[in-house]
Amino acid sequence: MFVEFFFLLGDEDVKKLTDNIQITITCSLAGVKAVIYQSDNFAHLINTIIKEERVLLQSKDENIKNLYWSFVKYINKCAIAIVVIAGGTAGLLVVATSTIGLLSDSDDKPMIFLAHFPFNQKKHYFTSILIQASSVGVATVYYCMSQILYLCILTFVKAKLKVLQYHFRCFKIENGTNDAKRARELVKYHQRIIRFVEKLNDSIKYLLLIEFLSSSLNIASVMYQLLSAQTLTDIIFSISYLMVLIGQLFILAWHANEIKVESVAVSDAAYDSSWYASSYNIKQMIQMVIMRSNKPLLLTIGPFNPLTTQTVISVINAAYSYVMIMTNGNDL
């Protein structure tokens, strides 16, 4: 599809170009994700999650286990939804295109996506469709896994913040030497979460920047296709794919925003503890946690703004502007 993209740059058919842009951008982004996911920093984050999860599941407090398992169930539901929606959209594209092409007697048969093959696609249509269908299947699996991995990491951070809040609300003063020790452990627990989010942000902030820039172009391409669609199949697929793209961005932004909200909520949980009946040292430690929690934990889009739901609105506005440019340019 990369070779085909350069061939289409000189073509006046904007629809073919937008078709190819979707695939080119998606595959390029998949390559960037693969590089980042295999980096040493990202591997270290995954190992940290595995170790921390093992500690949580070995806890003697059943409330903590139940709290953590509630997030696991949430991830399972999200994973099923992602697989069904992404798989359904990809399946619709493959089945509809293959059926129309194989049943058609015309020489101009549709392809799943525009790509350059070292043989005659019209003469070897079944082989071309089979290769493209296999590529779509692999791409769909990779897309689902990368999205689920992202959700797992962000939900893990939220779960850790919820566990920390639980510990603070259950923190009772016993007027013993263990009080200071337990308070110190909570402070260190909070600091580990902060460092984890900072490392996570350093690892994926430029990926998020590329993701949102490419998504604006992708959404614009799909919107243009939807406006110029002439068949029911094209309309259904364009709407489905548009929902996947916008839904993906809202998933990214929503969970990043949840980390922001829960990190600030730690200060409320710390204030709800029995700090007023504690020693001066413990009061100082809890005060430090409250002050640090007032600065929310954020994921940023590159070196720029924090990732929030408002960011998605900005991307959709940018995509709309691109569609207007393409539409006006095509009318000239």
N, C-alpha and C positions, 0 to 999 in steps of 0.2 A: 504493500500500500504506500510505502514511502516513495518508491519509484513512480508509481501512478500519480502521486500528488504533484510531482514536478511536471509530468506530462499535462496535467489538468490546469496548471497555472496559466497556460496560454489558451485554454479553451474558454469559449464564451458561455458555456453551460454552467451557470452558478449552482444549480441543484447537484450536479455531479461533484463539483468542487466541495460543497458543504457535506455531501455524503462521505467523501474521502477525509475531510478535516476531522470528522468525528472519530474515525478509526485511527487516523494518524496521531491525534492528540491522546486518545485513550491508550494506545500502545506505547507511546513515548512516556506517558505518566506511569504506566506499569513498569517500564524499565527503570525509571527513577526510584520508584518504591522498592524494587528488588535490590537496588544498590544500597539504599538506606537500611532496609531490613536486615541486610547481611553485614552491616558495619559492626565494628567491635563495641561501640557505644550502645547500639540498640540491643545487641546480644547480652550485654551486661545488664541492661534494664530488664530483659526477660528473665535472666537468672535471678535477679533481685526479687521479681514478682513470685517466682517459684519458691524461693526460700521463705519469703514473707507469708505466702499462702500456707505453707506447711506449718508455720508457727501458729497462724490463726486457727487452723483446723485441729491443732493439738491442744488448744486452749481448754481449760477445765470449766470455763464459764459457758454454759449452754446458750445463754442469750447472745453471746458473741458469735457462736457457731450458727445459730439460727439467723442472725443478722447477715452474716456473710453468705449463707446459703440462699437467702432471699435475692441477693445480687446475682448469684450463679443462675438461679431460675430465670431472672430477668434477661440475662445474656442468652440463655437457651431460647427464650421466646423471640428475642431480637434476631438471633442467628437463623431461626426457622423462617421468620418474615423476610429476611434478606435473601435467603436461598429461593424462597417461593417467588418473590417479586422479580429478582434478577433472572432466575431460571425461566420463569414464565415469559418474560420479555424476550430473552434470547431464543427460547423455544418457538415463540410466535414468529420471530424473524426467520428462523431456519425453516420451519415447516411451511409457512406461507410462501416464501420465496422458492423453495424447492418444489413444492406442489405446482405452483404456477409455471415454473420453468420446464419441469418434466412433462407436463400435460400440454404445453404450448407447442404448436408446429412452426411458430415464427422463428426466423434466424436470430432475431434480437431478443434473446432470453435474459431475464433478470438474474443478477448475481447477488449474493448475500451482502457483499461489500465490494467496492471497487479496488482491485489489486492487479498487479502485473505478474503474469505467469510466463514461463519460457516455452509455452506451447499455445496452440490455438484454443481459446476457451470455448468457442462456439462448437468446434469439432469434438472436443473432449469435455462436453458440458457436465456430465455426471461426475467425472474425476474432479473437475474444478469445484463443483458444489460440495463434494465429499471432503475435499481439503479445507474449504472455507468453513463447513459445518464443524469439522474437528477443531479448527482454530477458534471458532466462537465458543465451543464447549470448554476448551482449555482457558480461554480468556474469562469466561463466566466463573469458573471455579476459582481462578486467581483473584478475580474481583471480590467474590464472596469472602474468601479467606482473608484478604487484606482489610476489608471493612470490619469483619468480625474481630480480627486481631486488634484493630484500632479501638473498637468498642470495649474489648476485654481490658485493655490497658487503662483507658479512662474510667471505666466502671470500677476497676480495682482501686484506683486513687480515691474515688468517691467512697468506696467501702471502707478504706483505711481511715478516711476523715470521719465517717460515721462511727467507726469503732472507737476512735479517739474521743469523740463527743460522748459516747457511752461511758468511757472510762472516767472522764471528768465529772459527769453527772453522778456517778457512783462513788466518787472520791469522798470518803468520810474520814474525819480526823479522829485518830485513836490515841493521840498524845503519847506516841511512842517513837522510837527511832525509825520505824518503818515508814512513817508519814513522809519524811523528807526523801527517803529512798524512792517511794512510789511516785512522788511529785517529780523527782529528777528523771525517772524513767518516762513519765508522760511528756516532759519537755524534750527529751531525746527522741521520743517517738514522733513528736511534732516536727522536729528538725529533720528527721529522716524523710518524712513526707515532703517537706519543702525542697530538700535536695533532689529527691526523685523527680518531682515536677519540673524543677529547673533543668535537670539533665534531659528529661523527656522533651521539653521545649527546645533545647539546643539541638536535639536529634531530628526533630520533625518540623521545625518552624519554616524552613525553606521548602520542604515538601508541601506544607500547607499553602505557602505562597504560590507554588506552581499549580497546586490543586485548584485553587480558587481562580487563578488567571485562566487556566485551561478550561475550567468549568464554565466560565462566562462565555468563552468562544463556543464551547460545545452546546450550551443551552441556546445560544443564538443560532447555531446551525440547525438544531432540531426545531426551533420555533419557525425558522424560515422554511424548512421542509414541511412543517405542518400547514403553513399558510399556502404553500404551493402544491400540496398533496392532491392527487386526482383520483385515487382509488381508496376504498374503505380500508384495505390492508395497510396502506401507507399512513392513513389517519390514525388507526388504532395503534400501530407501532410507534408513531411519533409521539402520541399522547403518553403511551406507556414509558417510553424512553425518557421523555421530559420529566415525568413523575419520579423516575429513578434518579435522574441527575439532581433535581431540586431536593428530593428526599435525602439523598446522600449528603448534600451540603448542610441541611438542617440537622441531620444526625451528628455530623462533625461539630457544628456550632452548639447544639443543645447540650451535648455531654461536656464540652469544654466550659460552657456556662455553668453547668452543675458543679464542676470542680470549684469555680469561682464562688458560687453561693455557699457550698458546704465548707469551704476554707474560712469564710467569714463567720459562719455559724459556730465554729470552734470557740470563738470568743464568748458567745452566749453560753455555751456548755461549760466553759471554764468558770464563768461568773456564777453559774448555778451550783457550783461545788461548795463545799464547806470551808472556803478560804478564810472567811471572817473569824473562824474559831481556830485557825492554825497559827503556827509560829511566824516570826518575821521573815525568816528565810523562805518558807513555803509561800507566803504572800508575795514575796518578790518574784519567785519562779512563776506563779500563776499570773501575776501582773505582766510579766514578760511575754507569756503565751497570748494573753489578751491583746497586748499592744502589737505583737507580730501578726495576729490573725486579722487585724484591721486592714492589713495590706493583703488583698486577695491573691490567690495563686492563679496565674493566667497562662494560657497558651497564646502565642502571638503568630500572626501571619508574616513570616520573615522578620525583619527588624522593625516592622510597622505596628499597626493597631492590634489590640487583643482580638481573639476570635470570639465573636458573640453572634447571637441570632440577627442582629442588625447588619452584620457583615453579609449575610445571605441576601438580605434585601438589596444591598448595594450591588451585589453580583448580578441579581436579576435585572436591576435597572440598567447596568452596563450591557447585559445581553440584549435588552430591548433596544438600546441605542445602536448596537451592532446590526440588529435585524432591520432597523429603519435605514441604516446606511446601505445594506445589501439590497433592500427593496427599492430604494430610490435609485441606486446605481443600475439596477436591472431594468428600470423603467426608462432610463435615458437612451 
